[in-house]
Amino acid sequence: MSTLEVSNLNDGTTTLATTHITNGSSKAWCCWNGTGTAAIRDSHNVSSLTDNGSGDFSQNFTSNYGSANYTISGCMAWNSAVSTYVYNLQPSQDSGITSSSARVYCNSSGVSSGTAYSAKGDYYYSAFHSHGDLA
């Protein structure tokens, strides 16, 4: 195998340091439909999606991270304009985050009829991204 070493990339308009790509870009992301039969809409470095139950999903990586110490964030949305809730994608407990996969929960919280609530759920638009060093 050959190795190519460069410090910058240029597309004819913009020059970008290769460290931006190796150190700062999202190493994995996934956009999926979480309602009905969960399905990946588009992704990078995600080989498959597992529906573990309501609001509970695992993404399996094509290329593993160097460790389980990477960042995770994301968002969700209904298929209609609902703005009275707060949506939160959170990683599961430590054992659900490994170098080869990430298990996340899709949560919403708000107030309904004067009562506060929080619940896991499936959403029409769900998105996940993570940053860290690949193995």
Protein Blocks (a to p, Z undefined) as FASTA:
>chain_A
ZZdddfbdcehjaccdfklmmmmmcfbdcdddfehjaddfbdchiabdcdebehiacddd
fbdcfblcdcdddddddfbdcfkbccddddddfklpcfkbccddddddddeehiacdddd
ddfbdcdddddddZZ
